[in-house]
Amino acid sequence: MPNKKLKDFNFSKSIDSNSELPCFSHQMAIYEKKRTNSSWYVKFLGTEIKSAISEVIAQELFRLILPDHPKTRCVEEIVPTDNRVYYYVASKAIKNVDPFYFTGEKNYSQDITSGKVKGLGAVQVISLWLNEIDFKEGNVVANKEGKVIKLDGGQCFASILEHIPSYGERKFDITSRDLESLPVLTDYTPYHWLDFITHDQEETPHEKIINPHSQLLTIKNNDGFKNEVNQAILRIILLPDKFIHYFVKSYVSNENISTQLINNINERKQQLEKSALEMKNFTAYLSSLEALKEIEKYINYLKTFKTMSKFFLVTELKNNHKIDIERFLIEKATSVLNELSGNLRSLKGVPLPPSRNLPFFFLKIKARKKLITKEEMLGTESKQPGI
């Protein structure tokens, strides 16, 4: 898919990192898209095509899992005078967002444990999946609806882009210990992790600092946070490898870059699944009706997702590539639950997941939706019992 062109945008203004956004390392500006008059944050990356494409894929994967995240596009500018192509990462502006929400002295942990602000657990799971190492204050914000949003994916895919923390040994694998430790970490070695992991820039090499008084420590056992973690894991591990392949290809024409990204994304997805199935909390969630409803909800969201090509990705795959993503997701969920059932049969007091009833569950939901729609059209009240 061809990249967007900078000539399709009008420059609005440069951004001052001191007053409008937290500190950032690249040139930033606001542009207006000519066709829609929408505002976009645009980051200049020079000739670094791999960095630009990787960041776009990372941010679009956040949007694939969490719909409140903004559209992100790769934009290019051809400069005939020096025979070069310059690349930019453009993210659609989010209205009424607080870019300083996780900075300063604000008691964000209270908002999260009370349910006023949601999504931190899901954003952290996706960050582990995408090998993000710059999960810092300023890259993590909240919008007016109280949804946490991860910005600036320039340090995702650390292992293939060779973004290496300047201290100690790299540990990038996804482990069950880290998933169970969230919102803090045990094994994984990012450069930043909100106020839990920071670094001393005056030391050479930079010294890693773990904050024993981090607000994240007060969130760890919150039920709402744990549920966000479980929902995000479920959404990610259900995505078929073929879906990831076509997803990346719809943004990236460079064969070498797309192959690296596809392999890395799928390998880390497998790591996430393996580690998650070692967690009692997650396996208990999988055996619940809430997990089945979450699958149905996510399938419906995927049907509405558009890529840079402006087509509905699920419909495109089904019509042009004969890949039925809905069927794949249901089969994957059935496979996971069947495997889990076999592992749990020897354990006393553990509820077995209703894996055999999974396809019937979706048929039941669809039948109910049709019934309700028909009754609503007739102006009668549905008497269908709750699922």
C-alpha positions as CSV (number, residue, x, y, z in Angstrom):
1,M,0.0,0.0,0.0
2,P,1.5,3.4,-1.0
3,N,2.3,5.8,1.8
4,K,0.4,9.1,2.3
5,K,2.0,12.1,0.8
6,L,3.0,15.2,2.8
7,K,1.6,17.4,0.1
8,D,-1.9,16.2,1.1
9,F,-1.4,18.0,4.4
10,N,-1.1,21.7,5.3
11,F,1.4,22.7,7.9
12,S,-0.3,24.3,10.9
13,K,2.3,24.8,13.6
14,S,5.4,23.4,15.3
15,I,5.0,21.9,18.8
16,D,6.7,23.1,21.9
17,S,7.6,20.1,24.0
18,N,7.6,22.2,27.2
19,S,4.1,23.4,27.1
20,E,2.0,21.3,24.7
21,L,3.5,17.8,25.0
22,P,6.0,16.1,27.4
23,C,9.6,15.9,26.2
24,F,10.1,14.2,22.8
25,S,13.2,13.5,20.7
26,H,12.1,14.2,17.2
27,Q,10.7,17.3,15.4
28,M,7.0,17.5,15.9
29,A,4.3,19.6,14.2
30,I,0.6,19.7,13.7
31,Y,-0.7,19.4,10.1
32,E,-4.2,19.6,8.7
33,K,-5.3,17.0,6.3
34,K,-6.6,18.8,3.2
35,R,-9.4,16.4,2.3
36,T,-11.0,16.2,5.8
37,N,-9.6,19.3,7.6
38,S,-8.7,16.9,10.5
39,S,-5.6,17.6,12.7
40,W,-2.7,15.2,12.8
41,Y,0.4,15.1,14.9
42,V,3.4,14.6,12.5
43,K,6.8,13.3,13.6
44,F,9.8,13.7,11.3
45,L,12.0,10.7,10.9
46,G,14.3,11.7,8.0
47,T,15.2,8.8,5.8
48,E,14.6,6.1,8.5
49,I,11.9,4.1,6.6
50,K,12.2,1.1,8.8
51,S,11.6,3.1,12.0
52,A,8.7,5.0,10.4
53,I,6.9,1.8,9.1
54,S,7.6,-0.1,12.4
55,E,6.0,2.7,14.5
56,V,3.0,2.9,12.2
57,I,2.4,-0.9,12.5
58,A,2.9,-0.7,16.3
59,Q,0.3,2.1,16.7
60,E,-2.1,0.5,14.4
61,L,-1.9,-2.8,16.3
62,F,-2.8,-0.8,19.5
63,R,-5.8,0.4,17.6
64,L,-6.6,-3.1,16.4
65,I,-7.0,-4.2,20.0
66,L,-8.3,-1.0,21.6
67,P,-10.6,1.1,19.4
68,D,-10.0,4.4,21.2
69,H,-6.5,4.6,19.8
70,P,-5.9,7.1,17.0
71,K,-5.3,6.2,13.3
72,T,-1.6,6.3,12.5
73,R,-0.1,6.6,9.0
74,C,3.3,6.6,7.3
75,V,3.7,9.8,5.2
76,E,6.5,10.5,2.7
77,E,7.9,13.6,1.1
78,I,9.9,13.3,-2.1
79,V,12.6,16.0,-2.3
80,P,13.9,16.2,-5.9
81,T,16.7,18.6,-5.1
82,D,18.7,16.0,-3.1
83,N,17.0,12.9,-4.6
84,R,15.8,11.7,-1.2
85,V,12.6,10.5,0.3
86,Y,11.8,11.7,3.8
87,Y,9.5,9.8,6.1
88,Y,7.0,11.0,8.8
89,V,4.7,9.3,11.2
90,A,1.3,11.0,11.4
91,S,-1.2,10.3,14.2
92,K,-4.7,11.7,14.1
93,A,-5.2,14.2,16.9
94,I,-7.3,13.0,19.9
95,K,-9.7,15.6,21.2
96,N,-9.6,16.6,24.9
97,V,-6.7,14.4,25.8
98,D,-4.5,15.0,28.9
99,P,-0.9,14.4,27.8
100,F,0.4,15.0,31.3
101,Y,-2.0,12.6,33.0
102,F,0.7,10.2,34.3
103,T,3.2,13.0,35.0
104,G,3.6,15.2,38.1
105,E,2.0,14.5,41.4
106,K,-1.5,13.4,40.2
107,N,-2.9,10.4,42.1
108,Y,-3.7,8.4,39.0
109,S,-3.8,5.0,40.8
110,Q,-7.0,6.1,42.7
111,D,-8.7,6.9,39.4
112,I,-7.8,3.5,38.0
113,T,-8.7,1.4,41.1
114,S,-12.1,3.2,41.3
115,G,-12.8,2.5,37.6
116,K,-12.8,6.2,36.7
117,V,-9.9,5.6,34.2
118,K,-9.7,2.4,32.3
119,G,-7.4,0.6,29.9
120,L,-4.0,0.7,31.6
121,G,-3.9,-3.1,31.9
122,A,-4.7,-3.6,28.3
123,V,-2.2,-1.0,27.1
124,Q,0.5,-2.7,29.2
125,V,-0.2,-6.1,27.7
126,I,0.0,-4.8,24.2
127,S,3.2,-3.0,25.0
128,L,4.8,-6.3,26.2
129,W,3.5,-8.0,23.0
130,L,5.0,-5.3,20.8
131,N,8.3,-5.2,22.7
132,E,7.9,-1.6,23.8
133,I,10.7,-0.4,26.0
134,D,9.8,3.3,26.3
135,F,6.6,3.1,28.3
136,K,7.1,6.5,29.9
137,E,5.0,9.3,31.3
138,G,4.0,11.4,28.3
139,N,3.8,8.4,25.9
140,V,0.9,7.2,28.0
141,V,-2.1,9.6,28.2
142,A,-5.8,9.6,29.1
143,N,-8.7,11.0,27.0
144,K,-11.8,12.8,28.3
145,E,-13.7,9.5,28.5
146,G,-11.2,8.2,30.9
147,K,-9.5,5.7,28.5
148,V,-5.8,5.2,28.7
149,I,-4.0,5.6,25.3
150,K,-0.5,4.7,24.3
151,L,1.2,7.2,22.0
152,D,4.6,7.2,20.2
153,G,5.5,3.6,19.2
154,G,9.0,4.5,18.1
155,Q,10.6,2.2,20.6
156,C,8.4,-0.8,19.9
157,F,9.9,-3.9,18.3
158,A,13.0,-3.3,20.3
159,S,14.7,-6.6,19.5
160,I,14.5,-6.2,15.7
161,L,15.2,-2.5,15.7
162,E,18.1,-2.9,18.1
163,H,16.7,-0.5,20.6
164,I,18.7,-1.6,23.6
165,P,18.5,-0.2,27.1
166,S,21.9,1.1,28.1
167,Y,22.1,-0.9,31.3
168,G,22.6,-4.6,32.0
169,E,21.2,-7.6,30.2
170,R,18.2,-7.4,27.8
171,K,15.3,-9.5,28.8
172,F,12.5,-9.1,26.3
173,D,10.7,-12.4,26.5
174,I,7.1,-12.4,27.7
175,T,6.8,-14.4,30.9
176,S,3.9,-15.4,33.1
177,R,5.7,-13.8,36.0
178,D,5.5,-10.4,34.3
179,L,1.9,-10.9,33.3
180,E,1.0,-11.8,36.9
181,S,3.1,-8.8,38.2
182,L,1.4,-6.2,36.1
183,P,1.2,-3.2,36.3
184,V,4.8,-3.6,37.5
185,L,7.4,-5.9,36.1
186,T,9.6,-8.7,37.3
187,D,11.7,-10.0,34.3
188,Y,11.2,-7.6,31.3
189,T,13.7,-4.8,31.0
190,P,12.3,-1.6,29.4
191,Y,14.0,1.7,29.5
192,H,10.9,3.3,31.1
193,W,7.8,1.8,32.7
194,L,5.8,4.9,34.0
195,D,7.1,5.8,37.5
196,F,8.2,2.2,38.3
197,I,11.3,2.0,36.1
198,T,13.2,5.1,35.1
199,H,16.9,5.9,34.6
200,D,19.5,8.4,35.7
201,Q,20.6,10.3,32.6
202,E,23.6,11.8,34.4
203,E,25.2,8.3,34.8
204,T,27.1,6.6,32.0
205,P,25.9,4.1,31.2
206,H,22.4,5.2,32.4
207,E,21.6,3.7,35.7
208,K,18.3,1.8,36.0
209,I,16.1,3.0,38.9
210,I,13.2,1.0,40.4
211,N,10.8,3.1,42.4
212,P,9.6,1.2,45.5
213,H,6.9,3.8,46.0
214,S,5.5,3.7,42.5
215,Q,1.7,4.2,42.3
216,L,1.5,1.2,40.1
217,L,2.1,-1.0,43.2
218,T,-1.3,0.0,44.6
219,I,-3.1,-1.2,41.5
220,K,-1.7,-4.7,41.2
221,N,-4.6,-6.6,42.9
222,N,-7.5,-4.5,41.5
223,D,-10.1,-6.7,39.9
224,G,-11.0,-4.2,37.2
225,F,-7.3,-4.0,36.2
226,K,-6.9,-7.8,36.1
227,N,-9.9,-8.0,33.9
228,E,-8.4,-5.5,31.4
229,V,-5.3,-7.6,31.3
230,N,-7.2,-10.8,30.6
231,Q,-9.4,-9.2,27.9
232,A,-6.3,-7.9,26.1
233,I,-4.5,-11.2,26.2
234,L,-7.6,-13.0,24.9
235,R,-8.0,-10.6,22.0
236,I,-4.3,-10.8,21.0
237,I,-3.9,-14.6,21.2
238,L,-7.1,-15.2,19.1
239,L,-5.6,-13.3,16.1
240,P,-4.6,-15.9,13.4
241,D,-1.1,-15.7,12.0
242,K,-2.6,-15.2,8.6
243,F,-4.5,-12.2,9.8
244,I,-1.3,-10.6,11.1
245,H,0.3,-11.4,7.8
246,Y,-2.3,-9.5,5.7
247,F,-2.7,-6.8,8.3
248,V,1.0,-5.9,8.0
249,K,1.0,-6.3,4.3
250,S,-1.9,-3.8,4.0
251,Y,0.5,-1.1,5.3
252,V,3.9,-2.2,4.2
253,S,5.1,-2.8,0.6
254,N,8.8,-3.4,1.6
255,E,9.2,-7.2,1.6
256,N,12.1,-7.3,4.0
257,I,10.6,-5.0,6.6
258,S,7.2,-6.7,6.5
259,T,8.7,-10.2,6.9
260,Q,10.6,-9.1,9.9
261,L,7.6,-7.5,11.5
262,I,5.2,-10.4,10.8
263,N,7.6,-13.0,12.2
264,N,8.3,-10.9,15.3
265,I,4.6,-10.1,16.0
266,N,3.5,-13.8,15.6
267,E,6.5,-15.2,17.6
268,R,5.7,-12.8,20.5
269,K,2.0,-13.7,20.2
270,Q,2.9,-17.3,20.8
271,Q,5.0,-16.3,23.8
272,L,2.1,-14.4,25.2
273,E,-0.3,-17.3,24.8
274,K,2.1,-19.8,26.3
275,S,2.7,-17.6,29.3
276,A,-0.9,-16.6,29.8
277,L,-2.0,-20.3,29.9
278,E,0.3,-20.7,32.9
279,M,-1.7,-18.2,34.9
280,K,-4.5,-19.4,37.1
281,N,-6.2,-16.0,36.9
282,F,-6.3,-16.1,33.1
283,T,-7.4,-19.8,32.8
284,A,-10.2,-19.0,35.2
285,Y,-11.2,-16.1,33.0
286,L,-11.2,-18.3,29.9
287,S,-13.7,-20.7,31.6
288,S,-16.2,-17.8,32.2
289,L,-19.1,-16.7,30.2
290,E,-17.6,-13.2,30.1
291,A,-14.7,-14.5,28.0
292,L,-17.1,-15.9,25.4
293,K,-19.0,-12.6,25.3
294,E,-15.7,-10.8,24.9
295,I,-14.9,-13.0,21.8
296,E,-18.2,-12.0,20.2
297,K,-17.6,-8.4,21.0
298,Y,-14.2,-8.4,19.5
299,I,-15.3,-10.2,16.3
300,N,-17.9,-7.4,15.8
301,Y,-15.2,-4.7,16.3
302,L,-12.9,-6.4,13.8
303,K,-15.6,-6.2,11.2
304,T,-15.5,-2.4,11.4
305,F,-11.7,-2.0,11.3
306,K,-10.3,-0.2,8.3
307,T,-6.6,-0.2,7.3
308,M,-4.7,2.4,5.3
309,S,-6.3,0.9,2.2
310,K,-9.7,2.2,3.3
311,F,-11.3,-1.2,3.1
312,F,-12.8,-3.3,5.9
313,L,-10.0,-5.8,6.5
314,V,-12.2,-8.7,7.6
315,T,-14.4,-8.3,4.5
316,E,-11.5,-7.9,2.2
317,L,-9.8,-11.1,3.5
318,K,-13.0,-13.1,3.2
319,N,-14.0,-11.9,-0.3
320,N,-10.6,-11.6,-2.0
321,H,-8.4,-14.1,-0.1
322,K,-11.1,-16.7,1.0
323,I,-10.0,-16.3,4.7
324,D,-12.9,-16.3,7.1
325,I,-11.5,-14.5,10.2
326,E,-14.6,-15.0,12.2
327,R,-14.4,-18.8,11.7
328,F,-10.7,-18.7,12.5
329,L,-11.3,-16.8,15.8
330,I,-14.0,-19.2,16.9
331,E,-11.9,-22.3,16.0
332,K,-8.9,-20.8,17.8
333,A,-11.0,-20.1,20.9
334,T,-12.4,-23.7,20.8
335,S,-8.9,-25.1,20.4
336,V,-7.5,-23.1,23.4
337,L,-10.5,-24.1,25.6
338,N,-10.3,-27.7,24.6
339,E,-6.6,-27.8,25.5
340,L,-7.3,-26.0,28.7
341,S,-10.1,-28.5,29.6
342,G,-7.7,-31.4,29.1
343,N,-5.2,-29.7,31.5
344,L,-7.8,-29.0,34.1
345,R,-9.6,-32.3,34.3
346,S,-7.2,-33.7,36.9
347,L,-7.6,-30.7,39.2
348,K,-10.3,-30.7,41.8
349,G,-12.5,-27.7,42.3
350,V,-11.5,-26.0,39.1
351,P,-14.5,-25.2,36.7
352,L,-14.0,-26.7,33.2
353,P,-14.4,-24.2,30.4
354,P,-17.5,-24.8,28.2
355,S,-15.4,-25.5,25.1
356,R,-17.8,-27.9,23.4
357,N,-20.6,-25.3,23.5
358,L,-18.5,-22.5,22.0
359,P,-19.9,-22.6,18.4
360,F,-23.4,-23.0,19.7
361,F,-22.9,-20.0,22.0
362,F,-22.2,-17.8,19.0
363,L,-25.2,-19.2,17.0
364,K,-27.3,-18.5,20.1
365,I,-26.2,-14.9,20.3
366,K,-26.8,-14.3,16.6
367,A,-30.2,-15.9,16.8
368,R,-31.1,-13.7,19.7
369,K,-29.9,-10.6,17.9
370,K,-32.1,-11.4,15.0
371,L,-35.1,-12.0,17.3
372,I,-34.6,-8.7,19.1
373,T,-34.2,-6.8,15.9
374,K,-37.4,-8.3,14.5
375,E,-39.3,-7.6,17.7
376,E,-38.0,-4.0,17.8
377,M,-39.2,-3.5,14.3
378,L,-42.7,-4.8,15.4
379,G,-42.6,-2.6,18.4
380,T,-42.9,-5.5,20.9
381,E,-40.7,-6.2,24.0
382,S,-38.3,-9.1,23.8
383,K,-38.9,-11.9,26.2
384,Q,-35.7,-13.7,25.3
385,P,-33.8,-14.7,28.5
386,G,-30.4,-13.2,29.2
387,I,-27.4,-15.1,28.0
